[in-house]
Amino acid sequence: MTAALVLAGVAALVHVYIFWLESFAWMSPRGRATFGTTEEQARTTKELAFNQGFYNLFLALVTIVGIVLVAVDQTAVGAALLYAGAGSMVAAGLVLWISSPSKAKAALVQLTAPALSLIALTIALLA
């Protein structure tokens, strides 16, 4: 179970970082370099990115609450939140990969830790 929680924590931290990039650093040189946008593209999509960043934050928060609940022996509710939060992270990464194959590396960054977390969680729950 520890591996599942650590990997879920890594996934949550990645999504908090994505939140910061999309919602607050979108127009910065770092934000534009990360997402491969020009200054004009970033300006045009700023409001959309701000909103999307909060989706990433909410996924991270659901996952963090799941981690805490599993850690305090509220395993059923915690696991349900981990499946919802980390599962949505995996799904979002797959959507990114399918819709923009050129962003496969970013999609893998987004989905690998939560996918491994869910595999470890399932193994721990079945053991």
C-alpha positions in Angstrom: 0.0 0.0 0.0 2.9 2.3 0.7 4.1 2.3 -2.9 0.5 3.2 -4.1 0.4 6.1 -1.7 3.9 7.4 -2.6 3.2 7.2 -6.3 -0.2 8.9 -5.8 1.6 11.6 -3.9 4.1 12.1 -6.8 1.1 12.2 -9.2 -0.6 14.9 -7.1 2.6 17.0 -6.9 3.0 16.8 -10.7 -0.6 18.0 -11.1 -0.1 20.8 -8.6 2.9 21.9 -10.7 0.8 21.7 -13.9 -1.8 23.8 -12.1 0.8 26.5 -11.4 2.1 26.4 -14.9 -1.3 26.7 -16.5 -3.0 29.1 -14.1 -0.1 31.4 -13.1 2.9 30.9 -15.3 1.1 30.5 -18.7 2.4 33.8 -20.1 5.9 33.4 -18.7 8.9 32.3 -20.8 8.9 29.0 -18.7 5.2 28.4 -19.2 5.4 29.1 -22.9 8.4 26.9 -23.4 6.7 24.1 -21.5 3.6 24.1 -23.6 5.3 25.2 -26.9 3.3 28.4 -27.3 4.2 31.7 -28.7 3.5 34.9 -26.8 0.4 35.5 -29.0 -0.9 32.0 -28.6 -0.4 32.2 -24.8 -2.2 35.5 -24.7 -5.1 34.1 -26.7 -5.5 31.0 -24.6 -4.7 32.5 -21.2 -8.3 32.2 -19.9 -8.7 28.6 -21.0 -5.4 27.6 -19.5 -6.2 29.3 -16.2 -9.4 27.3 -16.0 -7.7 24.0 -17.1 -5.1 24.5 -14.4 -7.8 24.4 -11.8 -9.0 21.0 -13.1 -5.5 19.7 -12.5 -5.5 21.2 -9.0 -8.8 19.5 -8.2 -7.5 16.1 -9.4 -4.5 16.6 -7.1 -6.7 17.5 -4.1 -9.0 14.5 -4.6 -5.9 12.3 -4.7 -4.3 13.9 -1.6 -7.5 13.4 0.4 -7.6 9.8 -0.8 -4.0 9.3 0.4 -4.8 10.8 3.8 -7.9 8.7 4.3 -6.0 5.5 3.4 -3.3 6.5 5.8 -5.8 6.8 8.6 -7.4 3.5 7.9 -10.4 4.8 6.0 -9.3 2.5 3.2 -12.6 2.1 1.3 -13.3 5.8 1.0 -9.6 6.7 0.5 -9.2 4.0 -2.3 -12.4 5.3 -4.0 -10.9 8.8 -4.1 -7.6 7.5 -5.3 -9.3 5.6 -8.1 -11.3 8.8 -9.0 -8.4 11.2 -8.8 -5.5 9.2 -10.2 -7.8 7.4 -12.6 -8.9 10.8 -14.0 -5.2 11.8 -14.3 -4.6 8.7 -16.4 -7.6 9.3 -18.5 -6.6 13.0 -19.1 -3.1 11.8 -20.1 -4.5 9.4 -22.6 -6.8 12.0 -24.1 -3.8 14.3 -24.5 -1.8 11.6 -26.1 -4.6 10.5 -28.5 -5.6 14.1 -29.4 -2.0 15.4 -29.8 0.4 12.6 -30.5 3.3 15.2 -30.6 2.7 15.7 -26.9 3.2 12.0 -26.0 6.1 12.8 -23.7 3.9 15.3 -21.7 1.1 12.7 -21.6 3.5 10.1 -20.2 4.6 12.5 -17.5 1.0 13.2 -16.6 -0.2 9.5 -16.6 2.7 7.3 -15.5 2.8 7.9 -11.7 -1.0 7.7 -11.3 -1.2 4.6 -13.5 1.5 2.9 -11.4 -0.2 4.1 -8.2 -3.5 2.5 -9.3 -1.8 -0.8 -10.2 -0.1 -0.9 -6.8 -3.3 0.1 -5.0 -5.2 -2.7 -6.8 -2.5 -5.3 -5.9 -2.5 -4.1 -2.3 -6.3 -4.3 -2.0 -6.4 -7.7 -3.5 -3.7 -9.1 -1.3 
